[in-house]
Amino acid sequence: MLGFLKPYRWHVLGALFALTFTAGVTLSMGQGLRMMIDQGFGEGAGTGLDQTIIIFMFMVMLLSIGTFARFYLVSWIGERVSADLRREVYSKVIELHPGFFETNLSGEIQSRITTDTTLLQTVIGSSVSMALRNVLLFIGGIILLLFTNPKLTAIVLISVPLVIMPIIIFGRHVRKLSRSSQDKVAVFGGFVGESLKNIKIVQAFNHQQRDRETFSTQVEAAFDVALRRIKHRAWLTSIVIALVFGAIAYMLWVGGHDVIAGRITAGELAAFIFYALMVAMSVGVISEVYSDLQRAAGATERLLELMHADNLIQAPAESQPLPENIQGELHFDEVSFFYPSRPETPAVDKLTLHLAAGSSMALVGSSGAGKSTLVDLILRFYDVTEGKILFDGIDICQLDPKQLREHIAIVPQQPVLFSNSVLENIRYGRPDATDEQVKAAAEAAYADEFIQKLPQGYDSFVGESGVRLSGGQRQRIAIARAVLKDPKLLLLDEATSALDAESEYKVQQALEHLMQDRTSIVIAHRLATVVNVDTIAVLDHGRLVDTGNHQQLLASSSLYARWASLQFGDAASDAVTIEEAS
Ligand SMILES: Nc1ncnc2c1ncn2[C@@H]1O[C@H](COP(=O)(O)OP(=O)(O)OP(=O)(O)O)[C@@H](O)[C@H]1O
């Protein structure tokens, strides 16, 4: 984590100075105490006491100023570093290949970014400074003890290793348990996220009780691990306290006899006890903080794991620039693809397809045929296992994915809206677009009319994932977003959910408008689409079975004919009749 402190080296130096300064003042207070007892009380006159109290008050003032600086600087560093860390982890995670999130739950990652960084914040912002301060007090205390009374110091020095040993032994366990406890918290964090996001399904299936039970098991598992950690820590603290105060009692006994025998003054014994207590307390604090530091080490490991996760989709070292004037031609050359979790079955199998610039193609095929996979491959969410996908003649693996995606827009089956206004949701397609451009896009997507009727028009808030809009409205916003992006290549996954006739008509019109003059691939679920595109590609088990237009395929492909009649029912044969008649 030191790398994160580097930019703030002046703050760190300032904090270290304040820390050393306050530790020094605290240590010198023991001498003040000795003066006060031996001179202030010993002489019997008030002047000695007055002077020592004035000096004492001056030291208290220095201590309070130093403490202000120390607390401020150290907390500042803690907050700053955790903010930087959060930013860094998020910006790393958001670039990771989508496959990563199939094995790592998003809720779990969320928890790492929030709870683990908060833990680090408290550790950097207080525990580290407490540890450093107490290490200084410990070392300074021992030195001053030696000065005050070497014989008694021997007792302290013998007890120190006795105290440090359990700290190290228990600390190791605490670290392991802490990591496991944070892991468990992350697991139920992920579960809460998933069930709240899908609250309607949870309630519709009356799943609350079951979810409650699952959640309860996860929470209890986290509690069990936390309990084991607490037990270790409780043992640690009580052993340390017993050892420390045992040693002090022994010292008081030996020192008390020395005072009675007149070998040392009462002030010396008081100063000695003051330092001994300081040493003891510093060991106590270090032992507490040590397990905090161990917990932080666990959190750091988890965060570093995220930061070092391999991004499987990367720009090549020397990515090829796309030409200025992109046409939008797409070619699949013997493409095969296996999902990493299913290495035996190809999701796409030796597929060769060509889409001329500006043409449109519908992908049809039964469920699981590989249509969505093909769309993901074009967007480079996954890299092909074999073969090549060429965009304007360039292998997309040779391109920076950002550059490639700049020319592609996608309208997914379930439109994705973010909790923001309608305006900003459309502007997602091109963040630098003006309000007028956004409105023009909404008009082209036949969305302007309904948006105007919303309570705050374009500024209306759509709710989380757009819950305040209907399915058809969400789709038109997603289309407007793609219109605004004005891509060379359009990827469309038509919605399967039935819209009412009017919405369906409007969405269809918006789509046709959007597809004009650009290369488009549509995962088709509607007859109107397959009839309107230039080519239809029939897929089955990841293979290309046939291509052609609607009538050609009805005649040539039994699979297509069966699929069309299942999908469109009578409408398909009607369409054929209409077209045959014409
Ligand atoms: N992330 C994944 N990991 C492993 N296998 C996957 C993954 N996504 C899809 N598959 C598998 O790949 C095959 C193709 O899936 P794909 O989603 O591309 O089909 P599809 O034609 O789009 O189907 P649908 O019309 O039902 O959406 C299926 O057998 C599916 O189970």
The ligand as an ORCA input file, in Angstrom:
! r2SCAN-3c Opt
* xyz 0 1
  N     -21.644    -17.040    -19.982
  C     -21.804    -18.260    -20.461
  N     -21.056    -19.267    -19.994
  C     -21.204    -20.515    -20.491
  N     -22.061    -20.840    -21.451
  C     -22.853    -19.878    -21.949
  C     -22.771    -18.538    -21.474
  N     -23.675    -17.798    -22.161
  C     -24.284    -18.631    -23.002
  N     -23.812    -19.890    -22.893
  C     -24.204    -21.074    -23.684
  O     -23.872    -20.827    -25.034
  C     -24.878    -21.277    -25.915
  C     -25.364    -20.130    -26.805
  O     -26.027    -19.178    -25.993
  P     -26.630    -17.818    -26.558
  O     -27.037    -17.007    -25.394
  O     -25.678    -17.233    -27.506
  O     -27.905    -18.332    -27.330
  P     -29.054    -17.501    -28.067
  O     -29.127    -18.040    -29.450
  O     -28.817    -16.066    -27.929
  O     -30.306    -17.948    -27.243
  P     -31.644    -17.116    -26.862
  O     -32.403    -16.886    -28.109
  O     -32.341    -18.064    -25.944
  O     -31.198    -15.872    -26.171
  C     -25.968    -21.850    -25.029
  O     -25.831    -23.253    -25.037
  C     -25.694    -21.278    -23.657
  O     -26.066    -22.182    -22.664
*
